[in-house]
Amino acid sequence: MRSKLVRQDPPTTLKELEVRAAALAGHTVLALADALGVEVPRESRRAKGFVGQLAEAALGAAANAGDGPDFPALQVELKTIPLLASGRPRESTFCCSIQMARSDREEWRSSRLRRRLQQVLWLPVIGGRGTAVALRRFGRATLWRPTPVEEQLLCADWEDLMGRIAAGRVPSAHHGVALQVRPKAPTRDARSLAPGDDGPRLTLPLGFYLRASFTATILRAAPTSD
């Protein structure tokens, strides 16, 4: 079996992307991995990020999207979201890292987070923590654009959280209604420049996450039929 993912060509329209995503519903991670020529990691600790990479390859996401969306031509971000058997999101969803040193100069309308959340394809992956990665199944995908009310809520959270960071007060995971800030670093020793009382200081890098309660409302509001 090959060790390199077979990546599909990028979709050219939103409809094509939605059709591809719909075709994954009901299939296991193992079935998709077999189709793309890779093996599923046997240990969960080694499978971190694997399902997301698998979905990206199957749907034709850009291999190196960088700071842009996963589907640049369509301006769509892809988010695989782990669900419990009950249908509830299992955890919060990482959105993007925070540019700590620019926290006192950024604005919501031009922010990295807003760009990432303008249009999101949510792809559920169903299976509890005790379910082997290979046996988890893909659910029905949802293409989501924030409503005016949702964007207002996200904007209010973003401004509050970024304001705290800019003032040198790192928010706790309890701050925010739709969003939360949590450490996001490749290693424990990683540090990032951030504003402080006496000028820039080194601190643990942070990232924006969507709360599970917020993503649950997105999935509940999704249409159940075409």
C-alpha positions in Angstrom: 0.0 0.0 0.0 1.3 3.5 -0.9 2.4 5.8 1.9 1.6 9.1 0.1 -2.0 10.3 -0.1 -3.5 10.4 -3.6 -4.8 14.0 -3.7 -7.8 14.7 -5.9 -7.9 17.7 -8.3 -9.4 20.9 -6.8 -13.2 21.3 -7.3 -14.1 24.1 -9.6 -17.5 25.0 -8.2 -19.2 24.9 -4.8 -21.7 22.4 -6.1 -18.8 20.0 -7.1 -17.3 20.4 -3.6 -20.7 19.7 -2.0 -21.2 16.6 -4.2 -17.8 15.2 -3.2 -18.4 15.9 0.5 -21.9 14.2 0.3 -20.3 11.1 -1.2 -18.2 10.6 1.9 -21.2 10.3 4.2 -21.6 6.9 5.8 -18.1 5.7 4.9 -15.5 4.8 7.4 -12.1 6.4 7.7 -10.6 3.0 6.8 -12.6 2.8 3.6 -11.5 6.3 2.5 -7.9 5.6 3.5 -7.9 2.4 1.4 -9.3 4.3 -1.6 -6.5 6.9 -1.3 -3.8 4.3 -0.8 -2.7 5.0 2.8 -2.8 3.1 6.0 -4.7 4.3 9.1 -2.4 4.8 12.1 -3.2 2.1 14.7 -2.6 4.3 17.7 -4.8 7.3 18.3 -1.9 9.4 19.5 -0.3 9.0 16.1 -3.5 9.7 14.2 -3.8 13.4 15.3 -4.6 15.3 12.1 -4.8 12.2 10.0 -8.6 12.3 9.4 -8.4 16.0 8.4 -5.6 15.3 6.0 -7.5 12.4 4.5 -10.6 14.6 3.9 -8.5 17.3 2.4 -7.0 14.9 -0.1 -10.3 13.3 -1.0 -12.0 16.7 -1.5 -9.2 18.3 -3.4 -8.1 20.9 -0.9 -4.9 22.9 -1.5 -1.8 21.0 -0.3 -0.3 24.3 1.1 -3.1 26.7 1.7 -0.9 28.7 4.1 -2.9 31.6 5.6 -5.7 31.3 3.1 -8.7 28.9 3.0 -8.3 25.3 2.1 -10.1 25.8 -1.2 -8.6 29.1 -2.4 -10.6 29.3 -5.7 -13.9 28.8 -3.8 -12.9 30.7 -0.7 -14.0 27.8 1.5 -12.3 26.5 4.7 -12.7 22.8 5.5 -13.2 21.7 9.1 -13.6 18.1 10.1 -15.5 18.0 13.4 -15.5 15.0 15.7 -19.0 14.1 16.9 -20.2 11.8 19.7 -22.7 9.1 18.8 -25.4 11.5 20.1 -24.4 14.0 17.4 -22.9 16.5 19.8 -19.4 18.0 19.0 -16.8 16.2 21.0 -14.6 19.2 21.5 -13.9 22.8 20.5 -12.7 23.5 17.0 -9.3 25.1 16.2 -9.7 28.0 13.8 -6.3 29.8 13.5 -3.3 30.9 15.5 -3.3 34.4 17.0 -0.8 37.0 15.7 0.1 38.1 19.2 2.4 40.9 18.4 -0.3 42.6 16.2 -3.1 42.2 18.7 -3.2 45.9 19.4 -3.4 46.9 15.7 -5.8 44.3 14.1 -9.4 44.9 13.2 -12.2 42.3 13.0 -13.1 43.0 9.3 -9.5 42.3 8.1 -8.6 39.7 10.7 -7.3 36.2 10.0 -10.2 34.6 12.0 -12.9 36.4 10.0 -11.2 35.3 6.7 -11.2 31.7 7.9 -14.8 31.7 8.9 -16.4 33.5 6.0 -17.4 30.2 4.4 -16.8 26.8 6.1 -17.5 23.2 4.9 -18.2 21.3 8.1 -17.5 17.6 7.8 -18.6 15.5 10.8 -16.6 12.5 11.9 -18.7 10.3 14.1 -17.3 8.1 16.9 -16.4 8.5 20.5 -12.9 8.5 22.0 -13.1 4.8 22.5 -13.9 4.2 18.8 -10.9 3.2 16.7 -9.9 5.8 14.2 -10.4 3.4 11.3 -14.0 2.7 12.4 -15.1 6.3 12.7 -17.6 7.4 10.0 -18.1 10.5 8.0 -21.4 12.3 8.5 -23.4 14.7 6.3 -21.3 17.8 5.4 -22.7 21.3 5.8 -21.6 24.4 3.9 -21.9 27.3 6.4 -21.8 31.0 6.1 -22.2 33.1 9.3 -25.6 34.8 9.7 -25.5 38.5 10.6 -26.3 37.5 14.2 -23.5 34.9 14.3 -21.0 37.3 12.8 -22.0 39.9 15.4 -21.4 37.4 18.2 -18.1 36.3 16.7 -17.0 40.0 16.3 -17.9 40.8 19.9 -15.9 37.9 21.2 -13.0 38.6 19.0 -12.8 42.2 20.0 -13.0 41.4 23.7 -10.4 38.6 23.5 -8.0 40.6 21.4 -8.4 43.6 23.6 -7.4 41.5 26.6 -4.3 40.2 24.8 -3.4 43.7 23.6 -3.6 44.9 27.2 -1.2 42.2 28.3 -4.0 40.1 30.0 -4.1 36.7 28.5 -7.8 35.4 28.4 -8.7 32.2 30.1 -10.6 29.5 28.3 -13.7 30.7 30.1 -13.8 34.0 28.3 -16.0 34.3 25.2 -19.4 33.0 24.2 -18.8 31.5 20.8 -15.0 31.8 20.8 -12.3 30.8 23.3 -8.6 31.3 23.4 -6.3 28.4 24.2 -2.6 27.7 24.0 -1.6 26.5 20.5 2.1 25.6 20.1 4.1 22.9 18.4 6.2 22.3 21.6 6.0 23.3 25.2 9.0 25.6 24.7 7.5 27.6 21.9 7.1 31.3 22.6 5.6 34.3 20.8 6.0 38.0 21.3 2.9 39.7 22.8 2.2 43.1 24.4 3.0 43.6 28.0 3.0 46.3 30.7 6.6 47.1 30.1 6.7 46.5 26.3 6.7 43.3 24.2 7.2 40.0 26.2 7.6 36.4 25.3 4.5 34.2 26.0 3.0 30.9 25.0 1.4 31.1 21.5 -2.4 31.2 21.5 -5.1 30.2 19.1 -8.8 30.9 18.5 -11.2 28.0 18.9 -14.9 27.8 18.3 -16.8 26.5 21.3 -18.6 23.1 20.9 -21.8 24.8 22.0 -21.5 27.2 19.0 -20.6 24.5 16.4 -23.5 22.4 17.7 -25.9 25.2 16.8 -24.4 25.3 13.3 -25.0 21.6 12.8 -28.5 21.7 14.2 -29.4 24.5 11.8 -28.2 22.6 8.8 -30.8 21.5 6.3 -31.7 17.8 6.6 -32.5 17.3 3.0 -31.6 18.9 -0.4 
